[in-house]
Amino acid sequence: MKIFTRYIFSILMALAFVGGAFAQQAVPNAVPASELVDKEDIAKKLANPIANMISVPLQYEFSRGVGKNQGGSEQTLLFQPVTPFNLGGGDIFVIRPIVAGVREVSVQGATGRPYSAYGIASVTIESFYAPNTNSSWILGIGPYAQSPSGNSGHFGSQQTGAGLTAVVLNRAGPWTYGLLGYQSWSMGGNPAFGTQNNLYGQPFAAYTTKTAWTFSANMEALYNYDTHRTTNPLYLGVSKLSLFDGVPISFAAGPMYYVSNMPGGPSGWGARATATLVILK
């Protein structure tokens, strides 16, 4: 537990250091940052998973009801930076790598004996080619890949997955809503701890106020073709974008509830909190 806590603390300190470094580059006696940065616009872009803006989210998630007897708990830390590349003419290509670190406590496995462990669950690469639509609608599509979770099988499939990911969304005034999803196929590996033959769909909606508050909701339905089961957490969150020495940082938190779950996976109520550093070009 101490190592996992130090890992979280180290990443938070790194975010603070990066924010401070950007702040030190500000010009003395310049116009106040609050007048130069459009916080409402940035908050709206953060609701768009393929916005043309560099962001570095760090997400902590707590789930319970894990294991054969649903008596364990799980903590997940997601590091998922969003990096867009301008292709000209308003077209962009967005890469979203996702590194998931997991700690499980008192989880009862197939042997009936509870265990506690931590490690890297997976490394995922999502990418989107988003052409300029000249409208409020945004479309994106690109290749998808996910690494195996390791040799223990505690944190998910030991198979490699590959496929396609896509998103469609609309920005209508203060609203941002749409659907993000991917289709993954198994590319080989040990199927004993689950496969990568998955269909994922995430409908989402967000409302952003003029004071950079955002109220959001999403469902993250993951269907596995081999088990014929779906895990589907519903999340309701509130976020606020603030400036720290001119550096935009968003803080979000909210509860989630598993409408359905995989055998041995999280169930019932959980919670999520996110800190997102925005790097302005």
JOSULHU-V216159 format. One record per residue. N is the residue number from 1. RES is the residue in three letters. PSI is psi in radians with two decimals (* if undefined). Layout:
n->[N N]
res->[RES RES]
psi->[PSI PSI]
This chain:
n->[1 2 3 4 5 6 7 8 9 10 11 12 13 14 15 16 17 18 19 20 21 22 23 24 25 26 27 28 29 30 31 32 33 34 35 36 37 38 39 40 41 42 43 44 45 46 47 48 49 50 51 52 53 54 55 56 57 58 59 60 61 62 63 64 65 66 67 68 69 70 71 72 73 74 75 76 77 78 79 80 81 82 83 84 85 86 87 88 89 90 91 92 93 94 95 96 97 98 99 100 101 102 103 104 105 106 107 108 109 110 111 112 113 114 115 116 117 118 119 120 121 122 123 124 125 126 127 128 129 130 131 132 133 134 135 136 137 138 139 140 141 142 143 144 145 146 147 148 149 150 151 152 153 154 155 156 157 158 159 160 161 162 163 164 165 166 167 168 169 170 171 172 173 174 175 176 177 178 179 180 181 182 183 184 185 186 187 188 189 190 191 192 193 194 195 196 197 198 199 200 201 202 203 204 205 206 207 208 209 210 211 212 213 214 215 216 217 218 219 220 221 222 223 224 225 226 227 228 229 230 231 232 233 234 235 236 237 238 239 240 241 242 243 244 245 246 247 248 249 250 251 252 253 254 255 256 257 258 259 260 261 262 263 264 265 266 267 268 269 270 271 272 273 274 275 276 277 278 279 280 281]
res->[MET LYS ILE PHE THR ARG TYR ILE PHE SER ILE LEU MET ALA LEU ALA PHE VAL GLY GLY ALA PHE ALA GLN GLN ALA VAL PRO ASN ALA VAL PRO ALA SER GLU LEU VAL ASP LYS GLU ASP ILE ALA LYS LYS LEU ALA ASN PRO ILE ALA ASN MET ILE SER VAL PRO LEU GLN TYR GLU PHE SER ARG GLY VAL GLY LYS ASN GLN GLY GLY SER GLU GLN THR LEU LEU PHE GLN PRO VAL THR PRO PHE ASN LEU GLY GLY GLY ASP ILE PHE VAL ILE ARG PRO ILE VAL ALA GLY VAL ARG GLU VAL SER VAL GLN GLY ALA THR GLY ARG PRO TYR SER ALA TYR GLY ILE ALA SER VAL THR ILE GLU SER PHE TYR ALA PRO ASN THR ASN SER SER TRP ILE LEU GLY ILE GLY PRO TYR ALA GLN SER PRO SER GLY ASN SER GLY HIS PHE GLY SER GLN GLN THR GLY ALA GLY LEU THR ALA VAL VAL LEU ASN ARG ALA GLY PRO TRP THR TYR GLY LEU LEU GLY TYR GLN SER TRP SER MET GLY GLY ASN PRO ALA PHE GLY THR GLN ASN ASN LEU TYR GLY GLN PRO PHE ALA ALA TYR THR THR LYS THR ALA TRP THR PHE SER ALA ASN MET GLU ALA LEU TYR ASN TYR ASP THR HIS ARG THR THR ASN PRO LEU TYR LEU GLY VAL SER LYS LEU SER LEU PHE ASP GLY VAL PRO ILE SER PHE ALA ALA GLY PRO MET TYR TYR VAL SER ASN MET PRO GLY GLY PRO SER GLY TRP GLY ALA ARG ALA THR ALA THR LEU VAL ILE LEU LYS]
psi->[-0.66 -0.71 -0.74 -0.72 -0.72 -0.60 -0.80 -0.79 -0.70 -0.73 -0.71 -0.69 -0.64 -0.71 -0.72 -0.68 -0.75 -0.74 -0.71 -0.65 -0.72 -0.65 -0.62 -0.28 -0.04 2.56 2.26 2.55 0.38 3.04 2.42 2.45 -0.59 -0.38 -0.28 -0.49 2.21 1.64 -0.65 -0.76 -0.72 -0.72 -0.68 -0.71 -0.58 -0.41 -0.19 1.99 -0.25 0.65 2.66 1.20 2.38 2.19 2.64 1.54 2.50 1.96 2.25 2.36 2.34 2.23 2.69 -3.11 0.56 2.52 3.04 -0.66 0.14 0.54 0.00 3.05 2.83 2.33 2.29 2.36 2.05 2.21 1.97 1.27 2.58 2.10 1.94 2.61 2.18 2.24 -0.04 2.58 0.28 -0.10 2.53 2.78 2.15 2.31 2.29 1.54 2.48 2.05 2.16 2.05 2.40 2.48 2.20 2.43 2.23 0.81 2.18 2.10 -2.90 -0.48 -0.23 -0.14 2.28 2.63 2.78 2.35 2.88 2.72 -3.03 2.09 -0.80 2.86 2.12 2.47 2.00 2.43 2.61 2.24 2.07 1.77 2.74 2.04 -0.18 0.60 -3.12 -0.23 2.43 2.35 2.56 2.50 2.57 3.10 2.71 2.49 2.55 2.37 2.84 2.80 -0.10 -2.98 -0.26 -0.53 0.03 -0.52 0.26 -2.88 2.51 0.24 2.79 2.37 2.58 2.62 -2.52 2.54 2.59 2.76 2.51 2.32 2.84 2.43 1.80 1.64 -2.20 -0.13 2.47 2.13 2.65 -2.81 2.22 2.46 2.96 2.74 2.13 2.46 2.57 2.34 0.36 2.79 3.11 2.06 0.06 -0.49 0.52 2.74 2.99 0.33 1.45 2.62 2.17 2.38 2.29 1.57 2.47 2.69 2.48 2.48 2.15 2.26 2.98 -0.28 0.29 0.44 2.43 2.27 2.13 2.80 2.49 2.80 2.38 1.43 2.11 1.98 2.25 2.16 -0.44 -0.64 -0.28 0.65 2.74 2.38 2.34 1.48 2.38 2.26 2.36 2.15 2.78 2.35 2.74 2.22 2.22 2.85 2.32 1.78 0.70 -0.06 2.10 2.24 2.30 2.39 2.29 2.66 2.73 2.90 2.83 2.73 2.29 1.84 -0.64 2.86 2.76 2.74 2.17 -0.11 3.06 2.62 2.87 -2.56 2.63 -2.96 2.74 2.47 2.46 2.40 2.22 2.09 2.28 2.24 1.92 2.42 *]
